[in-house]
Amino acid sequence: MASLIHILFAGGGWFGLPAFGLFALFTLWMLVDAIRRGEWMWAVFIFIFPMLNTILYYFMVYRASSSATRGFELPGAATRQRIKELQAQIHHLDKAHHYFLLGDVYFRQGKLEKAEAAYRASLERDAQDIDARAHLGQCLLRQKKAAEARPLLEGVCAENPKHDYGHSMMALAETLTALGEQKAAMTIWQQVTDSNQYPRAKVQLAELYIANHQTDLARAELKDVLSDDAHAPAFQRKRDRVWVRRARGLARKIGG
């Protein structure tokens, strides 16, 4: 790492120029990300040929793996070591729970097709597992398969409306919105916000209020999000920044 910094910022090299200095910081950012993800081959390529591979990594790994699930994360670590551990357990034990955990890791990485396959494998071994049904529903929704996600999420929420601390209910509301059923989605969002302060719920409820010309109600939800963010701990602000950014944009739009 030290040698890369020296190469990039050496006074006589290209990267001594301001524009290349910014690219150098971007390169270091992608290199650190690759190391944290365990993408060792990418890390080597970025280190040796930064000009091309930094950009390729950004679009092929960093952006592709995060954009699909940004703002919809599941908790927990997503590492290559964890994947190998679960794959070994699956090989030796072939348990539904291990497939489910593997699906969660892939979901957090944004590898939704692999996550879907793992969740389906889990349900083949235990069709009644509520967690696997809920997370498969969320996975299908992120792949824009709302019609397939709906029966899974409706079943989970009917069985336990508080499943996953309200995240399954939020996914159902998003599914209904994607299917064009705004009124039904609004009802569910209201149920969620009655007992939770999730920015994800409040912002999307505000969007539906705006679409239905209920700007005063939307303004109140957005005000709550922005007010809570100002006093939230750092980890929460980082987690919810996507929704806070949307809340600010909506507030400006409606003059909130």
Secondary structure, 3 states (H helix, E strand, C coil): CHHHHHHHHCCCCHHHCHHHHHHHHHHHHHHHHHHHHCCHHHHHHHHHCHHHHHHHHHHHHHHHHHHCCCCCCCCCCCCHHHHHHHHHHHHHHCCHHHHHHHHHHHHHHCCHHHHHHHHHHHHHHCCCCHHHHHHHHHHHHHCCCHHHHHHHHHHHHHHCCCHHHHHHHHHHHHHHHHCCCHHHHHHHHHHHHHHCCCHHHHHHHHHHHHHCCCHHHHHHHHHHHHHHHHCCCHHHHHHHHHHHHHHHHHHHHHCC
